[in-house]
């Protein structure tokens, strides 16, 4: 059920996994394992529309830990 302040909102939750046994970067090489967890809220109400997404990533490259995050938004208003 959408929150009252965001009527007509849909949601997506997702997981992405990535493995590469021979990763090569300028600061390291070896087995790479990445896990990404994210969520998205999107919808429209009246003349407003929105698409908001947040992501957290964790994993490892050889013996180094990977931690990253991101947020994006696409919010709009349609004029008459």
BAMARVEX-313280 format. One record per residue (C-alpha): residue number from 1; x, y, z; residue in one letter. Coordinates in nm, 3 decimals, always signed. Example, Ala and Ser with C-alpha at 12.3 -4.5 7.8 and 13.67 -1.06 7.14 Angstrom:
<atom><num>1</num><x>+1.230</x><y>-0.450</y><z>+0.780</z><residuo>A</residuo></atom>
<atom><num>2</num><x>+1.367</x><y>-0.106</y><z>+0.714</z><residuo>S</residuo></atom>
END
This chain:
<atom><num>1</num><x>+0.000</x><y>+0.000</y><z>+0.000</z><residuo>X</residuo></atom>
<atom><num>2</num><x>+0.152</x><y>+0.338</y><z>-0.100</z><residuo>X</residuo></atom>
<atom><num>3</num><x>+0.208</x><y>+0.603</y><z>+0.160</z><residuo>X</residuo></atom>
<atom><num>4</num><x>-0.054</x><y>+0.880</y><z>+0.176</z><residuo>X</residuo></atom>
<atom><num>5</num><x>+0.204</x><y>+1.143</y><z>+0.073</z><residuo>X</residuo></atom>
<atom><num>6</num><x>+0.290</x><y>+0.943</y><z>-0.244</z><residuo>X</residuo></atom>
<atom><num>7</num><x>-0.039</x><y>+0.822</y><z>-0.391</z><residuo>X</residuo></atom>
<atom><num>8</num><x>-0.029</x><y>+0.607</y><z>-0.707</z><residuo>X</residuo></atom>
<atom><num>9</num><x>+0.325</x><y>+0.488</y><z>-0.628</z><residuo>X</residuo></atom>
<atom><num>10</num><x>+0.473</x><y>+0.154</y><z>-0.733</z><residuo>X</residuo></atom>
<atom><num>11</num><x>+0.785</x><y>-0.007</y><z>-0.593</z><residuo>X</residuo></atom>
<atom><num>12</num><x>+1.060</x><y>-0.240</y><z>-0.715</z><residuo>X</residuo></atom>
<atom><num>13</num><x>+1.317</x><y>-0.420</y><z>-0.499</z><residuo>X</residuo></atom>
<atom><num>14</num><x>+1.610</x><y>-0.598</y><z>-0.659</z><residuo>X</residuo></atom>
<atom><num>15</num><x>+1.937</x><y>-0.786</y><z>-0.613</z><residuo>X</residuo></atom>
<atom><num>16</num><x>+2.219</x><y>-0.804</y><z>-0.868</z><residuo>X</residuo></atom>
<atom><num>17</num><x>+2.516</x><y>-1.038</y><z>-0.826</z><residuo>X</residuo></atom>
<atom><num>18</num><x>+2.841</x><y>-1.032</y><z>-1.023</z><residuo>X</residuo></atom>
<atom><num>19</num><x>+3.143</x><y>-1.265</y><z>-1.019</z><residuo>X</residuo></atom>
<atom><num>20</num><x>+3.470</x><y>-1.240</y><z>-1.212</z><residuo>X</residuo></atom>
<atom><num>21</num><x>+3.758</x><y>-1.470</y><z>-1.121</z><residuo>X</residuo></atom>
<atom><num>22</num><x>+4.012</x><y>-1.268</y><z>-1.325</z><residuo>X</residuo></atom>
<atom><num>23</num><x>+3.925</x><y>-0.903</y><z>-1.259</z><residuo>X</residuo></atom>
<atom><num>24</num><x>+4.196</x><y>-0.649</y><z>-1.344</z><residuo>X</residuo></atom>
<atom><num>25</num><x>+4.183</x><y>-0.287</y><z>-1.225</z><residuo>X</residuo></atom>
<atom><num>26</num><x>+4.452</x><y>-0.022</y><z>-1.184</z><residuo>X</residuo></atom>
<atom><num>27</num><x>+4.449</x><y>-0.069</y><z>-0.804</z><residuo>X</residuo></atom>
<atom><num>28</num><x>+4.416</x><y>-0.447</y><z>-0.786</z><residuo>X</residuo></atom>
<atom><num>29</num><x>+4.344</x><y>-0.778</y><z>-0.952</z><residuo>X</residuo></atom>
<atom><num>30</num><x>+4.200</x><y>-1.114</y><z>-0.856</z><residuo>X</residuo></atom>
<atom><num>31</num><x>+3.860</x><y>-1.262</y><z>-0.781</z><residuo>X</residuo></atom>
<atom><num>32</num><x>+3.585</x><y>-1.001</y><z>-0.780</z><residuo>X</residuo></atom>
<atom><num>33</num><x>+3.248</x><y>-1.053</y><z>-0.609</z><residuo>X</residuo></atom>
<atom><num>34</num><x>+2.985</x><y>-0.777</y><z>-0.606</z><residuo>X</residuo></atom>
<atom><num>35</num><x>+2.636</x><y>-0.776</y><z>-0.457</z><residuo>X</residuo></atom>
<atom><num>36</num><x>+2.395</x><y>-0.488</y><z>-0.521</z><residuo>X</residuo></atom>
<atom><num>37</num><x>+2.070</x><y>-0.431</y><z>-0.332</z><residuo>X</residuo></atom>
<atom><num>38</num><x>+1.835</x><y>-0.164</y><z>-0.454</z><residuo>X</residuo></atom>
<atom><num>39</num><x>+1.490</x><y>-0.021</y><z>-0.446</z><residuo>X</residuo></atom>
<atom><num>40</num><x>+1.283</x><y>+0.208</y><z>-0.665</z><residuo>X</residuo></atom>
<atom><num>41</num><x>+0.967</x><y>+0.415</y><z>-0.609</z><residuo>X</residuo></atom>
<atom><num>42</num><x>+0.788</x><y>+0.547</y><z>-0.916</z><residuo>X</residuo></atom>
<atom><num>43</num><x>+0.451</x><y>+0.688</y><z>-1.007</z><residuo>X</residuo></atom>
<atom><num>44</num><x>+0.242</x><y>+0.988</y><z>-1.092</z><residuo>X</residuo></atom>
<atom><num>45</num><x>-0.027</x><y>+1.192</y><z>-0.929</z><residuo>X</residuo></atom>
<atom><num>46</num><x>-0.203</x><y>+1.475</y><z>-1.107</z><residuo>X</residuo></atom>
<atom><num>47</num><x>+0.063</x><y>+1.665</y><z>-1.300</z><residuo>X</residuo></atom>
<atom><num>48</num><x>+0.353</x><y>+1.529</y><z>-1.089</z><residuo>X</residuo></atom>
<atom><num>49</num><x>+0.561</x><y>+1.222</y><z>-1.177</z><residuo>X</residuo></atom>
<atom><num>50</num><x>+0.860</x><y>+1.064</y><z>-1.002</z><residuo>X</residuo></atom>
<atom><num>51</num><x>+1.114</x><y>+0.786</y><z>-1.030</z><residuo>X</residuo></atom>
<atom><num>52</num><x>+1.348</x><y>+0.755</y><z>-0.729</z><residuo>X</residuo></atom>
<atom><num>53</num><x>+1.606</x><y>+0.480</y><z>-0.688</z><residuo>X</residuo></atom>
<atom><num>54</num><x>+1.863</x><y>+0.391</y><z>-0.420</z><residuo>X</residuo></atom>
<atom><num>55</num><x>+2.134</x><y>+0.124</y><z>-0.436</z><residuo>X</residuo></atom>
<atom><num>56</num><x>+2.388</x><y>-0.025</y><z>-0.193</z><residuo>X</residuo></atom>
<atom><num>57</num><x>+2.678</x><y>-0.237</y><z>-0.320</z><residuo>X</residuo></atom>
<atom><num>58</num><x>+2.919</x><y>-0.457</y><z>-0.124</z><residuo>X</residuo></atom>
<atom><num>59</num><x>+3.166</x><y>-0.732</y><z>-0.201</z><residuo>X</residuo></atom>
<atom><num>60</num><x>+3.537</x><y>-0.787</y><z>-0.253</z><residuo>X</residuo></atom>
<atom><num>61</num><x>+3.821</x><y>-0.766</y><z>-0.502</z><residuo>X</residuo></atom>
<atom><num>62</num><x>+4.095</x><y>-1.010</y><z>-0.399</z><residuo>X</residuo></atom>
<atom><num>63</num><x>+4.146</x><y>-0.913</y><z>-0.030</z><residuo>X</residuo></atom>
<atom><num>64</num><x>+4.001</x><y>-0.559</y><z>-0.064</z><residuo>X</residuo></atom>
<atom><num>65</num><x>+3.647</x><y>-0.479</y><z>+0.048</z><residuo>X</residuo></atom>
<atom><num>66</num><x>+3.399</x><y>-0.306</y><z>-0.184</z><residuo>X</residuo></atom>
<atom><num>67</num><x>+3.142</x><y>-0.065</y><z>-0.041</z><residuo>X</residuo></atom>
<atom><num>68</num><x>+2.944</x><y>+0.178</y><z>-0.256</z><residuo>X</residuo></atom>
<atom><num>69</num><x>+2.605</x><y>+0.346</y><z>-0.273</z><residuo>X</residuo></atom>
<atom><num>70</num><x>+2.405</x><y>+0.565</y><z>-0.506</z><residuo>X</residuo></atom>
<atom><num>71</num><x>+2.079</x><y>+0.753</y><z>-0.536</z><residuo>X</residuo></atom>
<atom><num>72</num><x>+1.903</x><y>+0.890</y><z>-0.843</z><residuo>X</residuo></atom>
<atom><num>73</num><x>+1.588</x><y>+1.088</y><z>-0.893</z><residuo>X</residuo></atom>
<atom><num>74</num><x>+1.380</x><y>+1.192</y><z>-1.189</z><residuo>X</residuo></atom>
<atom><num>75</num><x>+1.097</x><y>+1.414</y><z>-1.069</z><residuo>X</residuo></atom>
<atom><num>76</num><x>+0.880</x><y>+1.620</y><z>-1.299</z><residuo>X</residuo></atom>
<atom><num>77</num><x>+0.578</x><y>+1.840</y><z>-1.337</z><residuo>X</residuo></atom>
<atom><num>78</num><x>+0.374</x><y>+1.869</y><z>-1.658</z><residuo>X</residuo></atom>
<atom><num>79</num><x>+0.244</x><y>+2.218</y><z>-1.733</z><residuo>X</residuo></atom>
<atom><num>80</num><x>-0.095</x><y>+2.266</y><z>-1.899</z><residuo>X</residuo></atom>
END
